[in-house]
Structures are given as C-alpha cells and as structure tokens.
C-alpha cells in the first residue's frame, strides 16, 4: 500500500511538471492575446488575459485542451466546464455560448485547439479492431474528459515540435495520430467511436453540412430527411441527441451567427444582413438576434466594435 501511495505521488508530480512545461511553452509561442495559427495547420494556440461574458460562437470539430485557466461552454442550456485537468471534444459543428471564467494578465488563459478529423479516427479504429472501445448511444457531439499522463505527454511533444520547424511536416501527423489514439483510449472514447463509426451519426454530420450549405433557404424537414436517407422522426431524434437542438433551431442559430459576421466583419447594414441569411421580416430578425446575443443588432455590433472582440 505504501508503494502504491508513492506511485500515485510520483504520477501526480510527473503530470504537474508536464503541465508547467506545457504552460511555459504555449505562453511563449502565443505572446499576445488572440488565436495563433501554428506551423502545423491542424493546431492553433489561444491566449486571453481577461475573463469574458458568455459570448455566442460556433465550434467546429476539434480537440480543445486547456493548458491554463478555465472556461465554460453552454450548449442549448447544458453547461460544460473544462480546465487544465480536462479536455473538450467537439465532433460536429455546434453553435454554443462560451465564457472564460479564469484568466488574468499574470496567469492568462492558454488553450490548444487541434482539428478533429473523423475520417482519420475511423481509419485508426479499423486498425484497433477488437481493441476499440464500445459504441455509445445518443451522446452529444460535445463532451468533456479527464486528461491523463499519456495524453499530456503526446500533447507536450506536439508543442515541442513547433520549435523544430524542419521536423513538423514529418513528425506532427504522427504525434497527432497518437493524440487521437490516446483520446480513443480515454474515459469517453465510446462517444467518439459512435460519432466516427455510427451510420446514424454520419447521417447527422451530412445533415449538418446540408444545413450549413442552405442555411438561408426555408427549411423543409422532409427534404432534409430525404437528403440524408432518414425518416423525419429518426432525423429529429438523432439530430437533437447529438446537437441538443432541433434542425430548425440549429438553422436559426447558423443564420444569426452568419448575420453577425456580415455586420461585424463586412460592415453590412443590419436589415441587409438579416435578409441575406433568410429573414423576410426585419422585426423578426431583430427580435431573434436580441434573444440570442442579448441586444438588438445595431447595439450589439456597436459594442463589439468598441471592445474589438467577436468570438
């Protein structure tokens, strides 16, 4: 028992040393606030020095590893907290609310965002054969799991490669594959297996892509169901299981996020932006925009321009 206690202390110290090393490296590679694209296209580094209010944003499929600080994400009312002891997996495109709750100039929020390639993960699962974890059923397309020593070690080696640019092209894909493997060996691997291999989930991914391509057009559920070869009831049930919202709610959030981008980034007038994303009624656009973003379009965009922040 004494030896077991010493082993746990050793493992704890080893993880703490790796986390400290990782924090120092990411802070150096991301010296100012913002998102920094690394020399490896799949990897970005994020730094923030102040906490934020809840801000709507759209998450693309990724593995998000908080190196320092803490964040919370709200998916249609469900709350997910993650920090340096946990990582976030997003397996489908999801409109969410994000909030930094622990960040300061002295101890900034630091995060790594690694693109999630479900096709590569599916190929890896084929190689695992009988060793792959079992599938889940009806899990969200967003989930939190605990960081372990093996995953942390692979992530640290990925960041170390950024200081060896001549090695990145050859070695980074290998380390990325190991990171995927470590996630597949983790506590919530079954969720990722279901999303990478389950036929129903592939159809939900196709449904999401279909909605993204046609977000400004009127949504006819029967047309979407036919496009992904599902019954309307099965589509509604499985879509909500993965995204926590109906296809219609999902389309509405896509529309509002795109309208926000058009106004903030492209300087397009509010009524024009609303019309471009599919709203016939300016008053309905303003009402739904306020419900999601907390203020009418003009006021909210003015606030963003004043702060210079748009998630």
C-alpha positions as CSV (number, residue, x, y, z in Angstrom):
1,X,0.0,0.0,0.0
2,X,2.9,2.3,0.8
3,X,4.5,1.6,-2.6
4,X,1.1,2.3,-4.3
5,X,0.9,5.7,-2.5
6,X,4.4,6.6,-3.6
7,X,3.5,5.7,-7.2
8,X,0.5,8.0,-7.1
9,X,2.6,10.8,-5.7
10,X,5.2,10.2,-8.5
11,X,2.4,10.2,-11.2
12,X,0.9,13.4,-9.8
13,X,4.3,15.2,-9.7
14,X,5.1,14.0,-13.3
15,X,1.8,15.4,-14.6
16,X,2.4,18.7,-12.7
17,X,5.8,19.0,-14.3
18,X,4.5,18.4,-17.8
19,X,1.7,20.9,-17.3
20,X,4.1,23.5,-16.1
21,X,6.4,22.9,-19.1
22,X,3.4,23.0,-21.5
23,X,2.2,26.3,-20.0
24,X,5.6,27.9,-20.4
25,X,5.9,26.8,-24.0
26,X,2.4,27.9,-25.0
27,X,2.8,31.2,-23.3
28,X,6.0,31.8,-25.2
29,X,4.5,30.7,-28.6
30,X,1.4,32.8,-28.1
31,X,2.8,36.0,-26.6
32,X,-0.2,38.2,-27.0
33,X,-4.0,37.7,-26.7
34,X,-5.7,36.1,-29.6
35,X,-5.7,32.9,-31.7
36,X,-2.3,32.0,-33.2
37,X,-2.2,29.5,-36.0
38,X,0.9,27.3,-35.6
39,X,3.2,25.9,-38.4
40,X,1.2,22.7,-38.2
41,X,-2.1,23.5,-40.0
42,X,-4.3,21.4,-37.6
43,X,-3.0,23.2,-34.5
44,X,-3.8,26.6,-33.1
45,X,-2.8,28.3,-29.8
46,X,-5.1,30.6,-27.9
47,X,-4.3,33.2,-25.2
48,X,-6.6,35.5,-23.3
49,X,-5.8,37.8,-20.3
50,X,-9.2,38.8,-19.1
51,X,-12.4,36.9,-18.3
52,X,-15.3,37.3,-20.7
53,X,-19.1,37.3,-20.5
54,X,-21.0,34.5,-22.3
55,X,-20.4,35.0,-26.0
56,X,-22.1,33.1,-28.8
57,X,-19.7,31.3,-31.1
58,X,-19.7,28.3,-33.5
59,X,-17.4,25.4,-32.6
60,X,-16.0,23.3,-35.5
61,X,-14.9,19.7,-34.8
62,X,-11.8,19.9,-32.6
63,X,-10.0,18.7,-29.5
64,X,-9.6,21.7,-27.2
65,X,-7.0,21.3,-24.4
66,X,-6.9,24.0,-21.7
67,X,-3.3,24.5,-20.6
68,X,-4.0,27.1,-18.1
69,X,-7.2,28.8,-16.8
70,X,-10.8,27.7,-17.0
71,X,-13.7,28.0,-19.4
72,X,-17.3,27.0,-19.6
73,X,-19.5,26.2,-22.6
74,X,-23.3,26.3,-22.8
75,X,-24.9,24.1,-25.4
76,X,-28.6,25.0,-25.6
77,X,-28.8,25.3,-21.8
78,X,-26.4,22.4,-20.9
79,X,-23.2,23.6,-19.1
80,X,-19.7,22.1,-19.7
81,X,-16.8,23.2,-17.5
82,X,-13.2,22.4,-18.5
83,X,-9.7,23.4,-17.3
84,X,-6.2,22.1,-17.3
85,X,-7.4,18.8,-15.8
86,X,-9.9,18.2,-18.6
87,X,-10.2,18.5,-22.4
88,X,-13.1,19.2,-24.6
89,X,-14.0,17.2,-27.7
90,X,-16.3,18.7,-30.3
91,X,-17.2,16.2,-33.0
92,X,-19.7,18.2,-35.1
93,X,-20.2,21.9,-35.9
94,X,-22.1,23.4,-33.0
95,X,-23.4,26.9,-32.1
96,X,-22.6,27.4,-28.4
97,X,-22.1,30.1,-25.8
98,X,-18.5,30.3,-24.5
99,X,-17.2,32.1,-21.4
100,X,-13.7,32.5,-20.0
101,X,-14.0,32.3,-16.2
102,X,-10.4,32.2,-15.1
103,X,-7.9,34.5,-17.0
104,X,-5.6,37.3,-15.9
105,X,-2.6,39.2,-17.2
106,X,-0.4,37.4,-14.6
107,X,-1.9,34.0,-15.4
108,X,-3.6,34.1,-18.8
109,X,-6.0,31.5,-20.2
110,X,-4.0,29.3,-22.6
111,X,-5.5,26.7,-24.8
112,X,-4.6,24.4,-27.7
113,X,-7.1,23.6,-30.4
114,X,-6.4,20.6,-32.6
115,X,-8.6,19.9,-35.7
116,X,-10.6,16.7,-35.3
117,X,-10.5,14.5,-38.4
118,X,-13.3,11.9,-38.0
119,X,-12.2,10.0,-41.2
120,X,-8.6,9.6,-39.7
121,X,-10.1,8.5,-36.4
122,X,-12.3,6.0,-38.3
123,X,-9.2,4.6,-40.0
124,X,-7.5,4.3,-36.7
125,X,-10.4,2.4,-35.2
126,X,-10.2,-0.1,-38.1
127,X,-6.6,-0.8,-37.0
128,X,-7.6,-1.2,-33.4
129,X,-10.0,-3.9,-34.4
130,X,-11.2,-5.8,-31.3
131,X,-9.3,-3.4,-29.0
132,X,-11.5,-0.4,-29.8
133,X,-13.9,0.8,-27.1
134,X,-17.7,0.0,-27.4
135,X,-20.0,2.5,-29.0
136,X,-22.3,4.7,-27.0
137,X,-25.8,5.7,-27.9
138,X,-27.3,9.2,-28.3
139,X,-24.4,11.1,-26.8
140,X,-23.8,14.8,-27.5
141,X,-21.4,16.0,-30.2
142,X,-19.6,17.8,-27.4
143,X,-18.2,16.2,-24.3
144,X,-15.5,16.6,-21.6
145,X,-13.0,14.0,-20.4
146,X,-10.1,14.0,-17.9
147,X,-6.5,14.5,-19.0
148,X,-4.2,11.6,-18.3
149,X,-0.4,11.3,-18.3
150,X,-0.1,9.6,-21.7
151,X,-2.3,12.1,-23.5
152,X,-0.5,15.0,-21.8
153,X,2.9,13.6,-22.8
154,X,1.8,13.4,-26.5
155,X,0.4,16.9,-26.4
156,X,3.6,18.3,-25.0
157,X,5.6,16.6,-27.7
158,X,3.3,18.2,-30.3
159,X,4.1,21.6,-28.9
160,X,7.8,20.9,-28.6
161,X,7.8,20.2,-32.4
162,X,6.8,23.8,-33.0
163,X,10.4,24.7,-32.0
164,X,11.7,22.3,-34.6
165,X,10.1,23.6,-37.9
166,X,12.1,21.2,-40.1
167,X,10.6,18.2,-38.3
168,X,6.9,19.3,-38.3
169,X,5.9,18.1,-41.7
170,X,7.1,14.5,-41.0
171,X,6.5,14.1,-37.2
172,X,3.5,16.3,-36.4
173,X,1.0,14.0,-38.2
174,X,2.5,11.0,-36.3
175,X,2.0,12.8,-33.0
176,X,-1.5,13.9,-34.0
177,X,-2.4,10.3,-34.7
178,X,-1.0,9.3,-31.2
179,X,-3.2,12.1,-29.6
180,X,-6.2,10.6,-31.4
181,X,-5.2,7.2,-30.1
182,X,-4.9,8.4,-26.5
183,X,-8.3,10.1,-26.7
184,X,-9.7,6.8,-28.0
185,X,-8.2,5.0,-25.0
186,X,-9.7,7.6,-22.6
187,X,-12.8,7.5,-20.4
188,X,-15.3,8.9,-23.1
189,X,-13.8,7.2,-26.1
190,X,-17.1,5.4,-26.7
191,X,-18.7,8.7,-27.6
192,X,-16.1,9.4,-30.2
193,X,-16.4,5.9,-31.6
194,X,-20.1,6.3,-32.0
195,X,-19.7,9.6,-33.8
196,X,-16.8,8.3,-36.0
197,X,-18.4,5.0,-37.0
198,X,-22.1,5.0,-36.3
199,X,-24.1,5.2,-39.6
200,X,-26.8,7.4,-37.9
201,X,-24.1,9.8,-36.8
202,X,-22.6,10.0,-40.3
203,X,-26.0,11.0,-41.5
204,X,-26.3,13.7,-38.8
205,X,-22.9,15.0,-40.0
206,X,-24.3,15.1,-43.5
207,X,-27.5,16.8,-42.3
208,X,-25.4,19.5,-40.6
209,X,-23.4,20.1,-43.8
210,X,-26.6,20.3,-45.7
211,X,-28.0,22.9,-43.3
212,X,-24.7,24.9,-43.5
213,X,-24.9,25.0,-47.3
214,X,-28.6,26.0,-47.3
215,X,-29.0,28.0,-44.1
216,X,-30.6,31.0,-45.8
217,X,-33.3,28.9,-47.6
218,X,-36.6,27.9,-46.0
219,X,-36.2,24.6,-44.1
220,X,-38.3,21.7,-45.2
221,X,-37.7,18.8,-42.8
222,X,-38.9,16.2,-45.3
223,X,-36.4,17.4,-47.9
224,X,-33.6,17.2,-45.3
225,X,-34.7,13.8,-44.2
226,X,-34.7,12.5,-47.8
227,X,-31.2,14.0,-48.4
228,X,-29.7,12.0,-45.6
229,X,-31.9,8.9,-46.0
230,X,-33.6,9.0,-42.7
231,X,-37.2,9.2,-41.6
232,X,-38.3,12.6,-40.3
233,X,-38.8,11.2,-36.7
234,X,-35.4,9.4,-36.7
235,X,-33.7,12.6,-38.0
236,X,-35.3,14.8,-35.4
237,X,-34.5,12.3,-32.6
238,X,-30.9,11.7,-33.6
239,X,-30.2,15.3,-34.5
240,X,-31.3,16.5,-31.1
241,X,-29.4,13.8,-29.4
242,X,-26.1,15.0,-31.0
243,X,-26.6,18.8,-31.1
244,X,-29.1,19.4,-28.2
245,X,-31.4,21.2,-30.6
246,X,-33.8,20.5,-33.5
247,X,-32.7,21.1,-37.1
248,X,-34.9,24.2,-37.2
249,X,-33.3,25.6,-34.0
250,X,-29.9,24.8,-35.4
251,X,-30.6,26.5,-38.7
252,X,-31.8,29.6,-36.9
253,X,-28.6,29.8,-34.9
254,X,-26.5,29.4,-38.0
255,X,-28.4,32.3,-39.7
256,X,-27.9,34.6,-36.7
257,X,-24.2,33.8,-36.4
258,X,-23.7,34.5,-40.1
259,X,-25.6,37.7,-39.9
260,X,-23.4,38.8,-37.0
261,X,-20.3,38.1,-39.0
262,X,-21.6,40.0,-42.0
263,X,-22.3,43.1,-39.9
264,X,-19.2,43.0,-37.8
265,X,-16.5,41.8,-40.3
266,X,-18.0,43.1,-43.6
267,X,-19.8,46.2,-42.4
268,X,-23.1,45.2,-43.9
269,X,-26.2,47.1,-42.7
270,X,-28.5,45.2,-40.3
271,X,-31.6,44.8,-42.4
272,X,-29.5,43.7,-45.4
273,X,-27.6,41.1,-43.3
274,X,-30.9,39.8,-42.0
275,X,-32.3,39.5,-45.5
276,X,-29.2,37.7,-46.7
277,X,-29.4,35.0,-44.1
278,X,-33.1,34.3,-44.9
279,X,-35.2,36.7,-42.8
280,X,-38.1,38.3,-44.6
281,X,-39.1,40.4,-41.6
282,X,-36.6,42.9,-40.1
283,X,-38.6,42.9,-36.8
284,X,-38.4,39.1,-36.5
285,X,-34.6,39.2,-37.3
286,X,-34.1,41.9,-34.6
287,X,-36.2,40.0,-32.1
288,X,-34.4,36.7,-32.6
289,X,-31.0,38.3,-32.7
290,X,-31.6,40.0,-29.4
291,X,-32.8,36.8,-27.9
292,X,-29.5,35.0,-28.8
293,X,-26.9,37.8,-28.5
294,X,-28.5,39.8,-25.7
295,X,-29.0,43.1,-27.6
296,X,-30.5,44.3,-30.9
297,X,-28.2,44.1,-33.9
298,X,-27.0,47.7,-34.1
299,X,-26.4,47.9,-30.4
300,X,-24.6,44.6,-30.2
301,X,-22.4,45.3,-33.2
302,X,-21.5,48.7,-31.8
303,X,-20.4,47.1,-28.5
304,X,-18.3,44.6,-30.4
305,X,-16.6,47.4,-32.4
306,X,-15.9,49.2,-29.1
307,X,-14.4,46.2,-27.4
308,X,-12.8,44.8,-30.6
309,X,-13.9,41.3,-29.6
310,X,-16.1,38.9,-31.6
311,X,-16.0,35.2,-30.7
